[in-house]
């Protein structure tokens, strides 16, 4: 990370507040990882959106999976663009905190088990429906 000192025009010789510019200060490996994550989630969201609208009956599984992928794509894009990032200098070792990823986990975390559970619940309900129809 490259730190630059900003010079204020308030009569002070030098301001000791370090500033960092994003995403210029990211290493290339981090920038590539965030871009690949964004593209993967964005393409996944498009696929699940298409799968959801091309079916005659909309399923909750496709809607929830689209929602999870779209929110994750937004988080990766925010990190890549430098919007969901904070540069913490209060510790002895300065570090970059990607808070958009934590926000992504809070929003999509409770939703993620639902699409995985949907096929199992359908398999459990199907025999009950068939037994009910026979009687």
N, C-alpha and C positions, 0 to 999 in steps of 0.2 A: 504494500500500500504506500502510496506517495502522499506525504503530508506537506501542505503548503501553509505558510503563515500569511494571514491577511493583514494588510496595512490599512489602518483606519485614517480618515481625514479629520479626526477630532483633536488633533494636537498631540496625540501620543506618538512616541517614536515607533513602537511596534506592539501589535496586539498578539498575545501569546495563545490565543484560541486556535487550535489546529482545525483545519477544514479538510474535508475529503470530497472529491467529486466522483459521483457514480454515474454510469458504470465504467468510466475510463480507468479507474483504479483497480478494477477487478483483474485478477490473473486470467489469462485466456482459457485455462481449463475450467474455471468457475463459470465464465461467460458461456462457454460451449455447453456445459452441463445444464445450465439454466435454460438455454435456448432449446436444447434437445428435449428437456422436460416439458417446456411450453408447447413445442410442436407435437410431441407425443400425446399430451393431454388434449390439445386442440383437435387433432385428427380423431382421437377417440371420442370426443364430444360430438364431432360431426357424424361419425359412424353411428353412434347410439341415437342421435337425433333422427337420422335417416331411417334407422331400423324401427324407431318408434312411430314415425309418420307413415311408413310404408305398410304397416300392418293394418288389417281391417279393424281389429280391436286393440286399442292402446293398452299397454301393460304398465303397471307401476314400476316394474323392474327397469324398463328402458328409460323412463322419465327420471328415476332416481340416479341411475348410472350416468345419464347425460348431465344431471345437476352436479354430481361429484366431479366428473371430468371437466366441466366448464369452470367451476370454482377453482379447481386445482390449476387449470391453465391460466386463469387470471392471476393466481398467486405467483406462479413461475414467471409470468410476464412482468409483474410488478417488481419481482426480485431482479430480473434481468435488466429492467429499465432503471433500477435504483430507487423505486418508490417505496417498496416494502422492506427497506434496509435501514439500520441505524448503526452508526460507528460509535462504539462505546470506548471512551478514553479514561473513565474514572478509575479503572483498575491499573495495576502496574504494567500489565500487558494489554495494549489496545486490541480490540477485536471487533469483528463485524457480526451483527445480529440480524438474521433474516426473519423479522417478526411476521412477515406476510405468510410464511410457511406455518407458523404456529396458529395464526388466524384461520388458515385453511384447515388445519387439523380440528380446531374447535367447531367450525361450521360443518365440515363433511364427516367428521368422526362418528357422530351418532347415526348418520344416514348410511354409512358403508355396510353395516351388517344386513340391512334390509334387502338389498338385491340378492345377497347370498342366501338369505333365508327363504325367499319367495318360492323357488322350486321345491324345497323340502316341504313347505307348508302345503303347497298344491298337491304333492304326492300323498300327504297324509289325509287331506280332505277328499281326494278322489275316491278312495274305497268307501268312505262314509256316504258319499252321494250315491254311489252305485248300490250300496246296501239299502239306502232309504228308498230308492226307486223300485227295488224288487219287492218291498213289503207293501 
